[in-house]
C-alpha cells in the first residue's frame, strides 16, 4: 500500500505536466495561427470559438478584412471591408 502512494505522488504530477505541455504546444502551434504568415496573400487575423463546432474568424485577403462564420459543414461570410475592426 505504501508503494502505491509513492507511485501516485510521483506519476500524478508527471502526467499532469505532460498534459499541460501538450495543450500548450497545441495552442502555440495550431494550424492557421503560426507566425510565418508574412508572405501569404490570405492571413488569419483572429479566430474566436463559438460553441462546440463553430468559430468566428477575421481573415485578410488583398488588403480587405472579411468576417466569416465557420461551422462543421459550412463557411459563411458575415461582413467585409474596413468596418470590421480588431481590438
C-alpha positions as CSV (number, residue, x, y, z in Angstrom):
1,X,0.0,0.0,0.0
2,X,2.9,2.3,0.8
3,X,4.4,1.8,-2.8
4,X,1.0,2.7,-4.3
5,X,1.1,6.1,-2.7
6,X,4.7,6.7,-3.6
7,X,4.0,5.9,-7.3
8,X,0.9,8.1,-7.1
9,X,2.9,11.0,-5.7
10,X,5.5,10.6,-8.5
11,X,3.4,9.8,-11.5
12,X,0.4,12.2,-10.9
13,X,2.4,15.4,-11.3
14,X,4.3,13.9,-14.2
15,X,1.2,13.0,-16.1
16,X,-0.4,16.4,-15.3
17,X,2.8,18.2,-16.5
18,X,2.7,16.2,-19.8
19,X,-0.9,17.1,-20.4
20,X,-0.3,20.7,-19.7
21,X,2.7,20.7,-22.0
22,X,0.7,19.0,-24.8
23,X,-2.1,21.6,-24.5
24,X,0.4,24.4,-24.5
25,X,2.1,23.1,-27.6
26,X,-1.2,22.5,-29.4
27,X,-2.3,26.1,-28.7
28,X,1.0,27.6,-29.7
29,X,1.3,25.7,-33.0
30,X,-2.3,25.1,-34.1
31,X,-2.8,25.3,-37.8
32,X,-3.5,28.8,-39.3
33,X,-2.2,30.7,-36.3
34,X,1.5,30.2,-36.8
35,X,3.7,33.3,-37.0
36,X,5.0,32.7,-40.6
37,X,2.1,34.4,-42.4
38,X,4.0,37.4,-43.6
39,X,4.3,36.4,-47.3
40,X,0.8,34.9,-47.7
41,X,-2.0,36.6,-49.6
42,X,-4.5,35.2,-47.2
43,X,-4.0,35.8,-43.4
44,X,-6.0,34.6,-40.5
45,X,-6.0,37.7,-38.2
46,X,-8.2,36.4,-35.3
47,X,-10.4,33.4,-34.5
48,X,-13.0,33.1,-31.7
49,X,-14.6,29.7,-30.8
50,X,-18.4,29.9,-30.7
51,X,-19.8,26.7,-29.2
52,X,-18.7,23.2,-29.8
53,X,-18.2,23.2,-33.6
54,X,-18.3,26.9,-34.7
55,X,-15.8,29.8,-35.0
56,X,-15.9,33.4,-35.9
57,X,-12.8,34.4,-37.9
58,X,-11.4,37.6,-39.3
59,X,-9.3,36.9,-42.4
60,X,-7.4,39.4,-44.6
61,X,-7.4,38.9,-48.3
62,X,-6.0,41.5,-50.8
63,X,-5.9,44.2,-48.1
64,X,-9.6,43.7,-47.1
65,X,-10.8,42.2,-43.8
66,X,-13.5,39.6,-44.0
67,X,-15.5,38.3,-41.0
68,X,-16.6,34.6,-41.6
69,X,-18.5,32.1,-39.6
70,X,-17.1,28.6,-39.8
71,X,-19.1,25.5,-38.7
72,X,-18.5,21.9,-39.3
73,X,-20.1,21.8,-42.8
74,X,-20.2,25.5,-43.8
75,X,-18.3,28.7,-44.1
76,X,-20.3,31.9,-44.5
77,X,-19.2,35.5,-45.0
78,X,-20.8,37.8,-42.4
79,X,-19.1,41.2,-43.1
80,X,-16.5,42.6,-45.4
81,X,-14.5,45.8,-45.6
82,X,-12.8,48.3,-43.4
83,X,-15.6,48.5,-40.9
84,X,-14.5,45.1,-39.4
85,X,-12.2,46.3,-36.7
86,X,-9.9,44.3,-34.4
87,X,-9.3,45.2,-30.8
